[in-house]
Amino acid sequence: MLSLTTLKSRNTGGATWVQVHSKGRGEKFQNISTANIKIYKAHNPQVLKTATSKHPALAILPDVMAQYPDALIMNASGFNIKTGDITGFQINNGALFTNWGENKWAYEAFIINKDGSMTTYDSSTPASQILANDAEQSYSFGKILIKKGKIQENDGSVNWMIHSFIGNDKQNNLYLMISETNAGYENIMDQIKNLNLANLVLMDGGGSPQMGLNGQTIVPSQDNRQVGDFIVLK
């Protein structure tokens, strides 16, 4: 098995796009928002992860929209607000730059593979195996809420705050979501049950959630917060 030193990279190089292949037909971006959740379904998108190192450059949504004006953009992995270091299990360009256990939380992750398929892992699977399974990008901060179509036990991670989420369905469509403040776990899960999601992972909350499409802000940060990782779809 490869050692951690062999596996890890200080910087994975310039962020590159991975093509997601969705089944059937559909709009590139479809707004399927509910009463309390902004939901965008992406069909056959190309996906970019902005963070490429443990200490990425922080940015706010307008900055990222200016760089990618024809895209759907949302905050992704969480970060240490004091140091700016990204948290959780982090892969970009098929290279690992933050492993399980390097911080006190974020032991679960949403993965996009080189072939555009999507799945989830937790820290029971070592980085060497995840990389061997052709992981290209990872997004990590909160709990896996839905895994292989099965709703996981509610552990209280979804609280009163505004939250962002990343998920996919069985047709390999990608979903970006931001819930309203005080939406509540039960209410959120009830409003998305008809999506028949295969996987759903909780991302960051509070001032971090922010979303835009084609240069227009859909959900602004509550405190104009700079964050360390965005997921960009085009």
Beta strands, then each sheet from edge to edge (+ up, - down):
strand 1: 18-19
strand 2: 29-31
strand 3: 37-42
strand 4: 46-49
strand 5: 72-75
strand 6: 90-92
strand 7: 95-98
strand 8: 108-113
strand 9: 118-122
strand 10: 135-139
strand 11: 144-147
strand 12: 150-151
strand 13: 163-169
strand 14: 174-179
strand 15: 197-205
strand 16: 211-213
strand 17: 216-219
strand 18: 230-233
sheet 1: 1+ 4- 18+ 5- 16+ 17-
sheet 2: 2+ 3- 14+ 13- 15+ 11- 12+
sheet 3: 6+ 7-
sheet 4: 9+ 8- 10+
end
